[in-house]
């Protein structure tokens, strides 16, 4: 696994000890509990930076149970003093801390601040790890050179190719205890058309749906086996935007994607689907998440994991009121369905129904 699709400088440690063979070597260090005192993360691929930091935080939580949560600072808001205090201020009860500093380029307007921080990085305390994250830029920010050189490891996130995306996804699913079916990640990479942001976004939705398929086992036709994420889950996410059907709409609702749900609802109504069919499908989705029978158990399970029982009960009540308002002619049917969609997806139940 590299941080770029070709033979680039991605993942190399410049100005510090070698980070290993690209991103794979760095991630291997994390999993072994070997965290660099200072890590500088740069490069144009923001989704890949997020992926690396996610793996780092997971490895840190597993290896440092005494202080499992990372502290997140922003350079412009925190300043050099707070950054160094977080890095060097270990206590008896938590001798090491993981601190992420985002948008470190905001310090570049002051050479004095850069110099002070660079000097402070040479004086680590305990086993703490400080990560400086530089946002993407068209040109290299030369004012940050001293910080890059001062860090023990420097890693550049270059736009990943197809193989790199698949490798990152396999690693992330394995950390969640999930195994992709053969060809699944290739299909996801094809559908994402090389866009890392789209790829990781859809991957996160797959993680939400996968346990539901595993829990249902053979009761859901075409669903993946226990601990497996398969094409049945992927199909719910990758249906064509044109001609979207009811399962696509319900999938968007179950995952809280209200914008996509609204678009799907509009297309459903344009195809002539009845209002009663949509309301019944929403009620069935929520009822299944509360323990009842569901036509789409995977989606009901995903909704149940995302929203607590009291919110689901409120959503079901909103659906009953929506149906009463529609049948009683007290509200426009499209407005009723839009409000019902938002109530189930995560919006507040409408007070006018």
C-alpha positions as CSV (number, residue, x, y, z in Angstrom):
1,X,0.0,0.0,0.0
2,X,1.4,3.3,-1.0
3,X,0.1,6.8,-0.6
4,X,0.2,7.5,-4.3
5,X,-0.5,5.5,-7.4
6,X,3.0,5.6,-8.9
7,X,6.6,5.7,-7.7
8,X,6.4,8.9,-5.7
9,X,7.9,10.1,-2.5
10,X,4.7,9.3,-0.6
11,X,5.2,7.8,2.8
12,X,8.9,8.5,3.0
13,X,10.4,10.1,6.1
14,X,12.3,13.2,5.2
15,X,14.2,15.0,7.9
16,X,13.7,12.0,10.3
17,X,14.0,8.2,10.6
18,X,12.6,6.1,7.8
19,X,8.8,5.6,8.0
20,X,8.9,2.3,6.3
21,X,7.8,1.3,2.8
22,X,5.2,4.0,2.2
23,X,1.9,4.0,4.1
24,X,2.0,0.3,4.7
25,X,5.2,0.6,6.7
26,X,3.8,3.5,8.7
27,X,0.6,1.6,9.5
28,X,2.6,-1.4,10.5
29,X,4.4,0.7,13.0
30,X,1.1,1.9,14.4
31,X,-0.3,-1.6,14.7
32,X,2.9,-2.7,16.5
33,X,2.4,0.1,19.1
34,X,5.5,2.0,17.7
35,X,4.3,5.6,17.5
36,X,6.7,8.3,16.3
37,X,7.2,11.2,18.7
38,X,6.3,13.7,15.9
39,X,4.6,13.0,12.6
40,X,4.1,15.6,9.8
41,X,1.2,14.8,7.4
42,X,0.9,16.7,4.2
43,X,-0.1,16.2,0.5
44,X,-3.0,16.9,-1.7
45,X,-5.3,13.9,-0.9
46,X,-7.4,15.0,2.1
47,X,-9.4,11.7,2.1
48,X,-6.2,9.7,2.5
49,X,-5.1,11.9,5.4
50,X,-8.4,11.2,7.1
51,X,-7.9,7.5,6.5
52,X,-4.4,7.5,7.9
53,X,-5.4,9.5,11.0
54,X,-8.3,7.1,11.6
55,X,-6.0,4.1,11.6
56,X,-3.6,6.0,13.9
57,X,-6.3,6.8,16.4
58,X,-7.6,3.2,16.4
59,X,-4.1,1.8,16.9
60,X,-3.4,4.4,19.7
61,X,-6.7,3.5,21.5
62,X,-5.7,-0.2,21.4
63,X,-2.1,0.4,22.5
64,X,-2.6,3.2,25.0
65,X,-5.7,2.3,27.1
66,X,-4.6,4.8,29.8
67,X,-5.3,7.7,27.4
68,X,-7.2,6.2,24.4
69,X,-8.7,9.4,23.0
70,X,-6.8,11.8,20.8
71,X,-6.8,15.5,21.5
72,X,-7.6,17.6,18.4
73,X,-6.4,21.2,18.1
74,X,-6.4,23.8,15.4
75,X,-3.3,25.8,14.9
76,X,-5.0,29.2,14.5
77,X,-7.2,28.7,17.6
78,X,-4.7,27.0,19.9
79,X,-1.3,28.7,19.3
80,X,2.2,27.4,19.9
81,X,2.0,27.5,23.7
82,X,-1.0,25.2,23.9
83,X,0.4,22.8,21.2
84,X,3.6,22.4,23.1
85,X,1.8,22.1,26.5
86,X,-0.3,19.3,25.0
87,X,2.8,17.6,23.6
88,X,5.2,18.0,26.6
89,X,2.7,18.1,29.5
90,X,2.3,14.4,30.3
91,X,1.1,13.6,33.8
92,X,1.6,10.7,36.3
93,X,-1.8,9.3,35.3
94,X,-1.5,9.7,31.5
95,X,2.2,9.9,30.7
96,X,1.6,9.9,27.0
97,X,-1.0,11.6,24.8
98,X,-1.9,11.6,21.1
99,X,-2.4,15.2,19.9
100,X,-3.5,16.1,16.4
101,X,-2.9,19.7,15.2
102,X,-5.0,20.5,12.1
103,X,-4.3,23.4,9.6
104,X,-0.8,23.9,10.8
105,X,-0.2,26.2,7.9
106,X,-2.0,28.9,9.9
107,X,1.2,29.3,11.9
108,X,3.2,30.1,8.7
109,X,2.4,33.7,8.9
110,X,4.9,34.1,11.8
111,X,8.4,32.8,11.4
112,X,8.9,33.3,15.1
113,X,6.1,30.9,16.0
114,X,7.4,28.4,13.5
115,X,10.9,28.6,15.1
116,X,9.6,28.2,18.6
117,X,7.4,25.2,17.8
118,X,10.2,23.6,15.8
119,X,12.6,23.9,18.7
120,X,10.0,22.5,21.1
121,X,9.5,19.4,18.9
122,X,13.1,18.5,19.7
123,X,12.2,18.1,23.4
124,X,9.6,15.3,23.6
125,X,8.1,14.2,26.9
126,X,7.4,10.6,27.7
127,X,5.8,8.5,24.9
128,X,3.5,11.2,23.5
129,X,2.8,11.6,19.8
130,X,2.2,14.9,18.1
131,X,0.8,15.0,14.6
132,X,1.0,18.2,12.6
133,X,-1.5,18.1,9.6
134,X,-1.0,20.5,6.8
135,X,-3.9,21.2,4.5
136,X,-3.6,20.6,0.7
137,X,-2.1,23.5,-1.3
138,X,-1.1,24.0,-5.0
139,X,2.4,25.0,-4.1
140,X,4.7,24.0,-1.2
141,X,4.6,26.3,1.8
142,X,8.2,27.1,2.2
143,X,7.7,28.8,5.5
144,X,6.8,25.5,7.1
145,X,10.1,23.9,6.1
146,X,11.5,24.1,9.7
147,X,8.5,22.2,11.0
148,X,8.8,19.5,8.4
149,X,12.5,19.0,9.2
150,X,11.9,19.0,12.9
151,X,9.4,16.1,12.8
152,X,10.7,12.6,13.2
153,X,8.5,11.3,10.4
154,X,7.1,13.1,7.4
155,X,4.4,11.5,5.2
156,X,2.8,12.9,2.1
157,X,-0.7,11.8,1.0
158,X,-0.7,11.6,-2.8
159,X,-3.8,10.8,-4.8
160,X,-4.3,7.1,-4.4
161,X,-4.7,4.7,-7.4
162,X,-7.2,1.8,-7.6
163,X,-4.9,-0.7,-5.8
164,X,-4.2,1.7,-3.0
165,X,-7.9,2.4,-2.4
166,X,-8.7,-1.3,-2.3
167,X,-5.8,-1.9,0.1
168,X,-7.0,0.9,2.4
169,X,-10.5,-0.4,2.4
170,X,-9.5,-3.9,3.2
171,X,-7.5,-2.7,6.1
172,X,-10.4,-0.6,7.4
173,X,-12.9,-3.4,7.1
174,X,-10.6,-5.8,8.8
175,X,-10.3,-3.4,11.8
176,X,-14.1,-3.5,12.0
177,X,-14.1,-7.3,12.0
178,X,-15.6,-7.5,8.5
179,X,-14.5,-9.4,5.4
180,X,-15.4,-8.2,1.9
181,X,-16.8,-10.7,-0.5
182,X,-14.6,-11.4,-3.6
183,X,-14.8,-8.6,-6.1
184,X,-16.7,-6.3,-3.8
185,X,-14.0,-3.7,-3.3
186,X,-13.2,-3.7,-7.0
187,X,-16.8,-2.9,-7.7
188,X,-16.8,-0.1,-5.2
189,X,-13.6,1.3,-6.8
190,X,-15.1,1.1,-10.2
191,X,-18.3,2.9,-9.1
192,X,-16.2,5.6,-7.4
193,X,-14.3,6.3,-10.6
194,X,-11.1,6.9,-8.7
195,X,-12.5,9.6,-6.5
196,X,-11.1,8.9,-3.0
197,X,-13.6,11.1,-1.3
198,X,-16.5,9.2,-2.9
199,X,-14.8,5.8,-2.3
200,X,-14.3,6.4,1.5
201,X,-17.8,7.9,1.9
202,X,-19.4,4.8,0.3
203,X,-17.2,2.5,2.3
204,X,-18.4,4.1,5.5
205,X,-22.0,3.4,4.5
206,X,-21.1,-0.2,3.7
207,X,-19.8,-0.5,7.3
208,X,-23.2,0.7,8.5
209,X,-25.1,-1.8,6.5
210,X,-22.8,-4.8,6.8
211,X,-23.5,-5.9,10.4
212,X,-27.2,-5.9,9.6
213,X,-26.6,-8.4,6.8
214,X,-24.4,-10.5,9.0
215,X,-26.9,-10.5,11.8
216,X,-29.8,-11.6,9.5
217,X,-27.7,-14.4,8.0
218,X,-29.6,-16.5,5.5
219,X,-33.0,-14.9,6.3
220,X,-32.1,-12.0,3.9
221,X,-31.9,-13.3,0.3
222,X,-28.5,-12.4,-1.1
223,X,-27.1,-11.0,2.1
224,X,-23.6,-11.5,3.1
225,X,-22.6,-14.2,5.7
226,X,-21.7,-13.5,9.3
227,X,-18.9,-10.9,9.5
228,X,-19.0,-10.4,5.8
229,X,-19.9,-7.4,3.7
230,X,-21.2,-8.3,0.2
231,X,-22.8,-7.3,-3.0
232,X,-26.3,-7.1,-1.5
233,X,-25.2,-4.2,0.7
234,X,-23.3,-2.6,-2.1
235,X,-26.3,-2.8,-4.4
236,X,-28.3,-0.6,-1.9
237,X,-25.7,2.1,-2.3
238,X,-24.9,2.1,-5.9
239,X,-28.2,2.1,-7.6
240,X,-28.3,4.5,-10.6
241,X,-29.4,8.1,-9.7
242,X,-31.9,8.0,-12.6
243,X,-34.9,5.7,-12.0
244,X,-34.2,5.3,-8.3
245,X,-36.6,2.9,-6.7
246,X,-38.1,2.5,-3.2
247,X,-35.2,0.5,-1.7
248,X,-32.8,3.3,-2.7
249,X,-35.0,5.9,-1.0
250,X,-35.3,3.8,2.1
251,X,-31.5,3.2,2.2
252,X,-30.9,7.0,2.2
253,X,-33.5,7.4,5.0
254,X,-32.0,4.6,7.1
255,X,-28.5,6.1,6.8
256,X,-29.6,9.7,7.6
257,X,-28.8,11.1,4.1
258,X,-31.7,13.5,4.0
259,X,-30.6,15.3,0.8
260,X,-30.4,12.0,-1.1
261,X,-33.6,10.8,0.4
262,X,-35.4,14.0,-0.7
263,X,-34.1,13.5,-4.3
264,X,-35.2,9.9,-4.3
265,X,-38.6,10.8,-3.0
266,X,-39.1,13.3,-5.8
267,X,-38.1,10.7,-8.4
268,X,-40.4,8.1,-6.8
269,X,-43.4,10.5,-6.9
270,X,-42.6,11.4,-10.5
271,X,-42.8,7.7,-11.5
272,X,-46.4,7.6,-10.1
273,X,-45.8,5.6,-6.9
274,X,-48.7,6.1,-4.5
275,X,-48.4,8.2,-1.3
276,X,-49.7,5.4,0.7
277,X,-47.0,3.0,-0.5
278,X,-44.3,5.5,0.6
279,X,-45.8,6.0,4.0
280,X,-46.3,2.3,4.5
281,X,-42.6,1.7,3.5
282,X,-41.5,4.3,6.1
283,X,-43.7,2.8,8.8
284,X,-42.4,-0.7,8.0
285,X,-38.8,0.6,8.1
286,X,-39.3,2.2,11.6
287,X,-41.4,-0.7,12.9
288,X,-38.7,-3.1,12.0
289,X,-36.1,-1.1,13.8
290,X,-38.3,-1.3,16.9
291,X,-38.4,-5.1,16.7
292,X,-41.3,-5.8,14.3
293,X,-41.3,-7.4,10.9
294,X,-39.5,-5.5,8.2
295,X,-39.5,-5.9,4.4
296,X,-35.9,-4.6,4.4
297,X,-34.4,-5.9,7.7
298,X,-30.9,-4.7,6.8
299,X,-32.1,-1.1,6.5
300,X,-34.2,-1.4,9.7
301,X,-31.2,-2.7,11.5
302,X,-29.0,0.2,10.2
303,X,-31.7,2.7,11.3
304,X,-31.9,1.1,14.8
305,X,-28.1,1.4,15.3
306,X,-28.2,5.0,14.3
307,X,-31.1,6.3,16.3
308,X,-32.1,5.5,19.9
309,X,-35.5,3.9,20.7
310,X,-37.1,7.1,22.0
311,X,-36.3,8.9,18.7
312,X,-37.6,6.0,16.7
313,X,-40.8,6.0,18.7
314,X,-41.1,9.8,18.0
315,X,-40.6,9.1,14.3
316,X,-43.3,6.4,14.2
317,X,-45.7,8.9,15.9
318,X,-44.8,11.5,13.3
319,X,-45.7,8.9,10.5
320,X,-49.1,8.2,12.1
321,X,-49.8,12.0,12.2
322,X,-48.5,12.4,8.6
323,X,-51.0,9.7,7.4
324,X,-53.8,11.3,9.3
325,X,-53.0,14.7,7.9
326,X,-52.8,13.3,4.3
327,X,-56.1,11.3,4.5
328,X,-57.9,14.2,6.2
329,X,-56.8,16.6,3.5
330,X,-55.3,19.0,6.0
331,X,-51.9,19.3,4.3
332,X,-50.3,19.0,0.9
333,X,-49.3,15.4,0.3
334,X,-45.8,16.3,-1.0
335,X,-45.1,18.4,2.1
336,X,-46.4,15.6,4.3
337,X,-44.1,13.1,2.7
338,X,-41.1,15.4,2.9
339,X,-41.7,16.1,6.6
340,X,-42.2,12.4,7.3
341,X,-38.9,11.6,5.4
342,X,-37.0,14.1,7.5
343,X,-38.6,12.8,10.7
344,X,-37.4,9.2,10.1
345,X,-34.0,10.2,8.6
346,X,-33.1,12.3,11.6
347,X,-35.0,15.6,11.4
348,X,-37.3,16.9,14.0
349,X,-40.9,15.5,13.8
350,X,-43.1,18.1,12.1
351,X,-45.3,20.0,14.5
352,X,-47.9,20.9,11.8
353,X,-49.1,17.3,11.2
